[in-house]
Amino acid sequence: MFKKNRWWLTILLATLSLVLFFNRPAPAQAAVKASTLPTQQGLLLDLGRKPMTASAIKQMIKAAADRKFTYVVLYLSDNEHLSFQSKYLKNKATKTVHSPKTLKQLVSYARSKNVQLVPAVDMPSHSGAILRQLKKSHPKLYRQVKLDSHTLDYTKKQSVTLTNKLYGELTASFKKQPKRDFLLGADEVPGTNKMYKSLITYINQVNKAQNKRGFTTVVWNDSLLKSQLSKLNKNITVNYWSQSGNRATTKELTTRRTQRVSVNDLVKAKRGIVNANSYATYYQFQYIGNAAHDQYFISYLRDSYRPNLFNEISATGLNQDRTYVPGIKTNGTLVSLWGHDAQKVKPAAIVNFIRQLSVPK
């Protein structure tokens, strides 16, 4: 009788072990939860067109923290400049091309200021600097993935593989944070509506790879089609800057209003949204130091902008930067500082500008 009971006990323990094994927490579970960015206020620094040293970036992180920004996006690459060192791309670290070690130090510094650092490498478009470096390091792959001088061919699996490889290097530098988000980009992507079906597939595949690494992802809104929204992974946050993509002709605006997602489309689909209004929350580095321009932006952001006012195409076919969206639950805002023609603007001036920003919640 004792031997029989011991046999049943052995079976029971083995069964419990299997149950516990298959129900253990998945390591990437945190990544598929909703991002907190739609409830936060963030600041984007364009290092792809305004390269900066680590010392300057730290000063800006501190200024952002002092103004109660909870996260800072480091926009690390565009057509003009590649601001991170990549083992795969074989580029060298410099004062403005940041090594993995330097990026980890920036993450640690930001954490000491209670600020999350969000890496941003805009792909498949805005990839000119990456493509030029890829041509040197992997010429065969360059020929396979190049759609044009600024864009990866997102219809090809090799582009997904390349994107995941580069993002994987960066997540290793940004992972030691309580909250982990990654801005993929996916804005201003050239192509036909048929090609955009492949764009959704590209985004989803990259998102899933980042989820496994413990990161939630973010994309810009302007290349998302209404017809494809249901196919976009549910846990992807959307930075909403402009339904029109800042297009101006009547024909383009009419087409985009019909085809491109609106804020209401995203609300109905229960998507996470960050307001990145291209009129109220975008500012060019080149204007910093111009008292009239600076004061207008600072005052407009503080006094006129609200998180429920979006940049949409009106029913009459006009760009409308103060479109009120009732029922919107987000109070998340991203203020973006872009770097066209800003070589002469000093870091101290940028820090002083950031210290004057006030974002309504």
N, C-alpha and C positions, 0 to 999 in steps of 0.2 A: 504493500500500500504506500509506504514512504517513497519508494522508487518511482511509483506511478505519479505521485504528487509532484516530485521533483522534476519529472519530465514535463508535466504541464506548466510548471513554474518557468522552466527554461524556454518553452514556446512563448509564454506570455511576455517574458523579458525581451525576447528577440523581436516580437511583434511591436512592443512599445518603442524599441530602439529604431525600427524602421519608420514608425509614425513620426517620431521626433526628428529623424533625419530629413524626411521629405517635407516636413512642415517648419523647418528651421527658417529664420528670417533671411530673405534674399538680400545680398550685399548692396544691390542698387535700388532698394525699395524707396529710399528717400528721394531719388531722382524723379520718380513718376508722380510725386505729389505736386500740387499746384505751387508755382513759384510765388514768393512773397513780393516780388517786384511791383505788382499792381496795387500794393498798399504802401509803397515806399517812394521817397523822393531821391532821384539820382542825378548825377552829373557825368556827362560824356566828354572825354578829352581826346581830340583827334590827333593821334601821334603818327598817323599815316601821311598827313600833309603838313603837320607842324611837329617835327621830331623834337623831343626834349630829353634832357638828362634825367637820371634817377633822382638827383637832388631836387630838380625843379618839380618833378612829379610829386615828390614827398611834400613840398611846400603847398601844392595845390590840393593834395589829399587832406592836409591839416586845415586849410582854409574851408574846404567842403565840410569837414567834420564840424568846424566851428559854426557853420551856417546850417547845421542839422541835416545835411544830406546823409543818407544812410548807406548809399553805395556810389562808387565811382566806376564808370566804364572806361577801360583803356582800349581805345580803338587803335589796334596795333599794326594795321596794314591797309593800304589802298593802292591806287595805281602808281602813286608817286614814290612811296617809300615803304620799306619793310622794317618795322621797329622791333622785331624779336629775332633772336638767333635760333636757327633750326638745324638740328643735326642732319636731318634728311636733305634739306636744301643746301647745306654746306656753306652757309654765309658766315661771316666773322662778326663777333661781337665788337661794338664800338661804344662810344659814350651815348649814342642815340639808337643803337641796335642792342637791345637788352638781352643778356644771357639768361638761361634758366635760373642761375644763382641770383642774379639781380632781381628778376621777377619774384622769386620767393622772398627776397628781402623786402620788396615793396608790399607783398601780401602781409608779411609779418608786421610791417610798419602800420599798414591800414588797420589791421586787427587791433593794434594798440590804441587806435583812435576810434574804435567801434565802427569801422567802415568796411563794407564788403567790396572787394575788387572783382569786377566782372571783365573777363577778357572778351575782346571782340575782334574777329578776323572775318571781314565781309567777303563771303563767297556764295555763289559762283561768280557774281559780277564784282567789280571793284578789285580785281585780282591781278592787275598789271604788274605790280612789283613782284608778286609771287611767281608769275609766269616768266618774267625775265630771269629770275634766279633759277627757276626750274629748267630753263633752256640751257643754262650752264652746267647744272648738276646732273640732270637726267634728260638729255635731248630727245631721246626716243619717246619717253612719257610725255614730254612737252608737246610733241607733234600729235600725240593721241588725244590729249585733253584740251587743246586750245580751240576755242570757238572763235574768238577774235582776240585782239591784243589785250583786252581788259577782262575777258570772261572765260571761265572753264565751260567746257561742253557738258552740261549737267544731264544730258541724255545718255552719257556713257558711264559704265560702272567704274572705269579707271579714275574718273573724277571723284566719285564717292570714296574710293580707296585713298586717293591723295588727300582729300579733305579730312578724312578720319585720322590719317597719319599725322598731319600737322596739328589738328586739334588735340590729338592724344599727347603730343609733346607739351602743349600748353596746359592741359589739365593737370599734368604732373607738377607744374609750377604753381597752380592756383588752387589745388585741392585742399590745402590745410586751412579751411575756413568753415565755420558752422553752416553757412549757406553758400551754395555753389550754383551759379548760373553762367551761361555762355551765350553771348550774342553771335548768332550764326551769320546774320546779314540777310541774304536773299532779296535785296531790294534792287530796283532799277535793272532788272534782268531782261536782256533782249530775247526776243523769240515770239513765236506764234502761240495762239491758244492751245494748239495741239502739243507744242513743246512744253507748255506750262503744266501739262499732265505729268510729264517727266520731272518737272521742277518739284512738284509735291512729293513724288517718290524719292527724289534726291534729299529733300529736307527731312522726310520721315526716317530714311536710313541713317542719316547723320545724327538726327535726334536720338534714335535708339542706341547708337554707339555711345553717345554722350551720357545717356541715362545709365548705361552699364558702368560708366566711369564715375557715377555719382553726381552728375550735373543735369539741371533742368535747362532747357534752351529757349531762346528768344529769336524772333524774326521780325523784320519790318513788314508793313502791311501791303505796300503798293503793288507787289507782283502776285498777290493772291487773288484768284478768280472766285466769284460766287459759286460757280459750278463745281469747284474743286474743294471748297472749304470743308465739306463733310468728310473728305478723305485725309485731311491734315490731322496728324496725331493730336489727341485731345489735350495733352499736357504741355503743348507749346504755347508760350506767351507771345503776344503780338504787341510790338511797339507801333503805335498808330501816329504817323507823321502827316500823311496827306493821301486822300483818296485819289487825287489827280496825279500824284507824283510830280506836282508843280508844272504840269502841262498847261498850255494856255489857249490853244485853238478850240473853237466851238466843236469841231468834229471829234477831236481827241477827248474833250471833256464829256461829250454825249456818250461816246463809246465806253469810256472808263466808268461813268456813273452806272451804266447798264451792266458792265462785266466785272468790275473790280469790287472787292468786298467793302462794305460800309461799316461804320461802327455798329449800327443796328443789326447788321448781319452777324457780327461777332457777339453782340449781346444775346441775340436769340439762340446762338449756338453755344452759349455759356462759356465763352473763351476768356482767358485772362488778358486784360488790356492795360497797357501803359500809355498815357497821353504824352506824345512827343510832338505836339502841334508845331508844324514847320514855320508858322508865323510867330507864334507867341513864345516858343521855347528853343528856337534855333538862333545862334548868333555866330558871326564870323570873327575869328581871332584878329583878322586884319583891321577891324573897326575898334578894337580895344585901345583906349587912350584918346579916342575922339569923344569929347565930353557930351556933345549933343546926341550922338548915336548911343553911347553907353547909357545915358540917363533915360532916353526913350525906352530902350529895351528893359532896363531895370524897373522903371515905373509901370510899363505895360504888363510885365510879368506879375508884379506885385498887386496892381490895382484892377486890371481888366481881365486877365486870364483866370480861368477856373478849370479844375480837372474834368468838368463835364462839357467844356467847350472844345470842339474838335474841328479839324480842317477837312471839310467835306465839299463835295460838288452839290450845289443847290439844285432844286427842281427846275430852275430856269437855266441851268448849264453854266453856272459861275463858280469859281473858287470862293469858298466862304470859310474864313478862318475862325469865325465865332458861331459855329453850328452847335446849338444846344441839343444835347441828347438826353431826354428824360429817362429815368430808370437806370442810368449808368451807375454802377456800384464802385467803380475804381476811384481811388483818390491818388493813384500813382502817377507821378510826372517825371519825365526825363528831360533835363535841360542839356542841350548838346552844343558844345563849342567846337566849330569846324575850322579848319586851318588853311583855307586858300590864301595864297599871297601874303603870308604873315611872317616872313623871315625877319623883319625888323622889330617885331613885337617882342618885348622882353618878358621873361617869366614873372618878374616882380609886378608888371602891369596886369598880367593875367590873374595873379594871386589877389591883387587889390580889387579887381573886377569881381572875382568870386566872392570876396568878403562883403559885397554889397547886394548879393542875390537873396531874394526872399520868395519862396514858392508857396502859394496858397494850398491848403489841404482840403 
